[in-house]
Amino acid sequence: MPRINPQHRVPLAALVLALVVALVPAPLAAQEPSATTMVIEVSLEDEWEFLGEGLFVFVGETHCATATEAAADVTLGTADQDSACGTPDETITFLGANGGLFFETAIFTGGTSFSLMNPAPVPPHTAYPAFVCAFLASEGIDRTDCDVIGPPGAVAVWQFAPKFIFGDERAVTALVSLMDGAPVEYAVPLSPANGDELPLLQASGTLDIDEEPQVAEARTCRVWHPDDAPGLLGLAEALSDELVDVFGDLGLAITPCERTADAASADLLLWREADPTPVDFTAFTMDGSFLVSTYTPPPAPHSPPLPPGAPQPADAGNAGRVAASEGRGGTAIALLMLGLTLAGAAGARAIARG
């Protein structure tokens, strides 16, 4: 048996180290985008548990990849994905596995990377896009955001019934401006209030010159929305809360609105923008509002007394009296007539004696 030259012996520790290096895979090199792909670097830490342990990534309306805490970075536009996942200038949307839609989006740009670090959700009451709702439904993830306005992705609008005070565009402009937390847009365009909400409310008679309410609640306000869109109930409640808050800030306490099935009797109406307008708004009158005016007109001014010696108003109820407007001339004529009458009577007596 040949001997191993001691100079050629490999230490045991070196052999073990070499074996370990051979068995352990080398770390993957950082992903580099090609000219037609884009890398999304998801830089989240504790948010993974909140997100439901996953993050769905969409290009346009196509689900292209799912990032996880173990594989946070994803590449879009690869050959094994749908061709839509490499569409230039298309919006990239991020959706947590808990169904929470991210506020932040990106734009697909080949050859670049994008770092997602902000897991902030979209604002409350935001209507989810139809493709997001369809994807959540296919994944069995229940989100009330997709039921907000009935069919996924529809847009809702609302409008005051033009009853008192809401038949006055000045009042409507001011109130809609103050209801800046309303979850949906007003159905008709309004002129901007430009910070003049209080003067507009004063001009409409809603507030007096001291900015105190000149209206009071006559009954509970009513809100209407279609029966086939139960998700609108949440929006209706949000609108009601916003209206209560605005009137409260103006010094008038009102009760939250209640739902009515009769659109013609409603004070607020809420419907899907794609649907026909639910009522003829021009048919409303100013009557029947949940608000009434508390304005009291000032008393009529009294005429000041006439100074001494001034001519007094004529008394038309006594035709035998001499009108004051005749003055002293009228009095002289009356005395002359009286003298002639007495003289005539005296002459008649003298003739009778003779």
C-alpha atoms as one frame of an Amber mdcrd trajectory, in Angstrom:
protein
   0.000   0.000   0.000   1.547   3.253  -1.003   2.181   5.778   1.631   0.797
   9.276   1.501   3.443  11.858   1.545   2.937  13.818   4.751   3.360  16.970
   2.786   0.252  16.024   0.782  -1.964  15.255   3.760  -5.099  17.452   4.093
  -6.070  18.308   7.647  -9.378  16.785   8.787 -10.842  20.219   9.635 -10.224
  21.396   6.102 -11.999  18.343   4.703 -15.047  18.972   6.895 -15.140  22.620
   5.896 -14.966  21.768   2.225 -17.802  19.256   2.628 -20.010  21.819   4.376
 -19.361  24.394   1.707 -20.254  21.883  -0.981 -23.492  20.863   0.687 -24.783
  24.348   1.640 -26.158  26.243  -1.387 -24.691  29.591  -2.084 -27.027  32.536
  -1.349 -29.046  33.703  -4.307 -27.753  36.797  -5.940 -29.980  39.849  -5.690
 -32.606  39.866  -8.413 -31.781  42.185 -11.245 -34.516  43.264 -13.620 -34.140
  42.794 -17.328 -35.303  45.314 -19.869 -38.796  43.777 -19.815 -39.153  42.876
 -16.132 -39.541  44.842 -12.934 -38.517  43.846  -9.420 -40.763  44.651  -6.448
 -38.764  44.773  -3.212 -41.181  44.388  -0.302 -39.567  45.963   2.755 -42.024
  45.080   5.508 -41.226  43.777   8.972 -43.885  43.251  11.617 -46.640  43.971
   9.093 -46.493  40.476   7.603 -48.590  39.002  10.400 -51.124  41.792  10.019
 -51.309  41.257   6.250 -52.268  37.620   6.633 -48.817  36.287   5.784 -49.011
  37.269   2.138 -49.144  40.122  -0.330 -50.863  39.810  -3.715 -49.347  41.889
  -6.508 -51.429  42.904  -9.542 -50.380  44.494 -12.815 -53.472  46.166 -14.163
 -56.250  43.721 -13.305 -54.073  40.610 -13.431 -52.742  38.839 -10.346 -49.093
  38.267 -11.226 -47.248  37.296  -8.039 -47.600  36.739  -4.298 -44.921  37.997
  -1.938 -44.374  36.344   1.447 -42.115  37.048   4.371 -39.817  34.211   3.220
 -39.797  35.431  -0.386 -40.474  39.106  -0.117 -39.084  40.248  -3.461 -40.948
  39.353  -6.635 -40.238  39.891 -10.310 -42.985  40.973 -12.654 -43.088  40.394
 -16.385 -41.344  37.014 -16.422 -41.993  34.401 -19.102 -43.950  32.124 -16.754
 -46.477  34.882 -15.938 -49.425  36.175 -17.875 -48.334  38.498 -20.652 -50.318
  41.301 -19.007 -47.830  41.217 -16.103 -45.274  43.012 -18.280 -47.526  45.744
 -19.666 -45.583  49.031 -19.743 -47.025  51.983 -17.780 -49.714  49.793 -16.193
 -50.667  50.359 -12.548 -49.322  47.910  -9.967 -51.700  47.284  -7.067 -50.889
  45.633  -3.738 -53.446  43.649  -1.741 -52.831  41.999   1.602 -53.896  38.404
   2.106 -56.233  39.770   4.799 -58.127  41.600   2.020 -56.699  45.018   2.861
 -55.984  47.147  -0.197 -52.805  49.248  -0.052 -52.974  52.989  -0.615 -49.601
  52.945  -2.357 -49.341  51.819  -5.983 -46.599  51.714  -8.609 -46.264  51.900
 -12.388 -44.728  49.049 -14.350 -41.453  50.226 -15.849 -39.174  47.589 -17.361
 -35.594  47.438 -16.134 -36.337  49.099 -12.792 -37.008  48.152  -9.183 -39.602
  49.473  -6.771 -39.369  49.281  -2.985 -42.676  48.908  -1.152 -42.302  50.065
   2.440 -45.660  51.637   3.337 -48.449  49.185   4.221 -51.026  51.940   4.833
 -54.511  50.916   3.627 -56.816  52.953   1.447 -59.135  55.338   3.388 -62.302
  53.906   4.965 -65.365  53.505   2.725 -63.203  53.374  -0.406 -64.890  51.310
  -3.087 -62.636  48.426  -4.073 -61.977  47.916  -7.814 -64.023  45.176  -9.420
 -61.001  43.003 -10.228 -59.870  43.104  -6.585 -63.300  42.070  -5.349 -63.481
  39.276  -7.920 -60.056  38.015  -6.832 -60.993  38.122  -3.140 -64.159  36.183
  -3.898 -62.172  33.544  -5.785 -59.811  33.236  -2.816 -62.706  32.990  -0.358
 -61.664  36.195   1.427 -64.640  38.165   2.761 -64.310  41.954   2.711 -67.217
  44.305   3.382 -65.448  46.899   1.230 -66.611  44.936  -1.800 -70.224  45.152
  -0.629 -70.208  48.884  -0.099 -72.104  49.724  -3.253 -73.517  46.462  -4.506
 -71.823  45.316  -7.715 -68.033  45.330  -7.292 -66.359  48.454  -8.519 -69.525
  50.555  -8.902 -69.422  54.173  -7.789 -72.004  55.728  -5.499 -73.229  59.324
  -5.405 -75.640  61.197  -3.132 -77.804  64.311  -3.152 -79.998  66.383  -0.849
 -83.700  66.482  -1.704 -84.307  70.183  -2.495 -86.600  70.848   0.444 -86.106
  73.674   2.946 -83.195  74.642   3.375 -81.709  72.348   0.772 -83.549  73.985
  -2.094 -81.192  76.944  -1.674 -77.959  76.334  -3.554 -76.074  78.574  -1.128
 -76.975  76.336   1.794 -76.213  73.165  -0.172 -72.840  74.480  -1.352 -71.847
  75.369   2.194 -73.062  72.143   3.801 -71.516  69.844   1.184 -68.242  71.726
   1.572 -68.379  71.302   5.355 -69.181  67.597   4.943 -65.633  67.002   3.711
 -65.594  63.605   5.386 -68.482  62.301   3.281 -67.586  58.870   1.864 -68.914
  59.537  -1.659 -69.177  62.466  -4.047 -72.164  64.779  -4.396 -74.228  63.894
  -7.463 -74.263  67.333  -9.098 -71.397  69.814  -9.518 -71.401  72.722  -7.101
 -69.523  75.987  -7.088 -66.602  75.954  -4.642 -67.374  77.499  -1.271 -63.883
  79.029  -1.071 -64.061  79.186   2.708 -67.271  81.241   2.681 -69.466  78.554
   4.216 -70.726  80.701   7.101 -71.643  83.728   4.914 -73.424  81.377   2.525
 -75.411  79.859   5.377 -76.285  83.341   6.620 -77.402  84.419   3.164 -79.629
  81.337   2.905 -81.237  82.048   6.288 -79.738  78.975   7.947 -77.725  81.131
  10.341 -78.466  84.614  11.664 -76.105  87.566  11.693 -74.504  86.231  14.884
 -73.911  82.840  13.224 -76.583  81.207  15.368 -78.962  78.642  13.812 -82.247
  79.978  12.456 -83.551  76.459  11.866 -84.689  73.632  14.132 -85.260  69.904
  13.739 -88.909  69.151  13.019 -88.444  65.376  12.680 -85.750  62.784  12.075
 -84.139  63.122   8.664 -84.652  60.287   6.186 -82.141  58.671   3.856 -82.954
  56.429   0.878 -80.886  53.929  -1.081 -81.801  50.990  -3.356 -82.929  47.758
  -1.717 -80.708  45.692  -4.015 -77.526  47.343  -2.741 -77.382  46.476   0.958
 -73.783  47.634   1.131 -75.011  51.209   0.651 -76.290  51.079   4.211 -72.767
  51.648   5.505 -72.352  54.682   3.271 -75.756  56.022   4.313 -74.769  55.741
   7.961 -71.482  57.520   7.256 -73.342  60.338   5.456 -75.764  60.646   8.356
 -72.939  60.827  10.875 -71.206  63.509   8.831 -74.404  65.588   8.607 -74.973
  65.274  12.367 -71.406  66.411  13.029 -71.652  69.410  10.699 -74.916  70.671
  12.199 -73.505  70.048  15.670 -70.542  72.289  14.822 -73.040  74.937  13.683
 -74.822  74.758  17.043 -77.804  72.603  16.057 -78.206  69.101  17.480 -80.031
  66.708  15.147 -80.675  62.978  15.418 -79.047  60.526  12.975 -81.024  59.881
   9.812 -83.190  56.790   9.466 -83.671  54.771   6.289 -86.883  55.126   4.286
 -88.147  52.943   1.454 -89.939  55.943  -0.111 -87.506  57.988  -2.188 -90.010
  60.836  -2.537 -90.087  61.367   1.237 -86.301  61.237   1.705 -84.061  64.126
   2.664 -80.841  62.454   1.459 -80.684  60.023  -1.462 -77.813  57.645  -2.203
 -77.521  55.477  -5.316 -75.083  53.859  -7.735 -73.846  56.330 -10.307 -74.445
  53.863 -13.121 -78.126  53.580 -12.172 -80.820  56.065 -13.256 -81.495  59.005
 -10.973 -83.989  57.588  -8.464 -86.399  60.555  -8.398 -87.265  63.717 -10.291
 -85.498  66.241  -8.112 -87.320  69.126  -9.811 -90.631  67.778  -8.502 -89.732
  68.445  -4.866 -91.074  71.493  -3.067 -89.599  73.359  -0.135 -92.214  71.788
   2.148 -91.800  68.619   4.157 -88.195  69.099   5.246 -86.872  67.705   8.505
 -85.850  71.304   9.310 -88.093  74.289   9.956 -87.288  77.965  10.196 -87.185
  79.609  13.616 -86.840  83.096  12.168 -89.162  85.657  13.774 -89.620  88.899
  11.808 -89.179  92.090  13.848 -92.376  93.988  14.834 -93.655  96.673  12.446
 -92.356 100.143  13.412 -94.842 102.502  15.169 -95.473 106.006  13.752 -94.060
 108.697  16.083 -96.614 111.146  17.644 -97.210 114.390  15.735 -95.812 117.568
  17.289 -98.270 120.033  18.868-100.064 122.249  16.328 -99.467 119.923  13.418
-102.513 119.086  11.252-104.191 115.884  12.424-105.213 113.116  10.017-108.761
 113.354   8.709-111.343 111.097  10.300-113.160 109.626   7.329-115.639 107.945
   9.644-117.464 111.179  10.454-118.413 113.120   7.341-120.032 115.905   9.460
-116.696 116.904  10.952-114.565 119.458   9.220-111.432 117.929   7.778-108.304
 118.956   9.580-106.653 119.607   6.260-109.014 122.571   5.801-107.283 124.367
   8.654-108.464 127.753   9.763-110.195 128.500   6.411-112.557 125.635   6.973
-113.393 126.862  10.467-114.209 130.409   9.170-116.548 129.041   6.527-118.318
 126.979   9.129-118.808 130.036  11.352-120.090 132.081   8.394-122.609 129.402
   7.517-123.709 129.270  11.134-124.165 133.118  11.157-126.216 133.069   7.997
-128.397 130.320   9.408-129.027 132.310  12.599-129.696 135.523  10.624-132.163
 133.745   8.404-133.991 132.376  11.385-134.205 135.859  12.975-135.569 137.389
   9.744-138.202 134.717   9.499-139.390 135.484  13.009-139.603 139.228  12.234
-141.725 138.644   9.147-144.023 136.383  11.105-144.593 139.124  13.720-145.370
 141.778  11.138
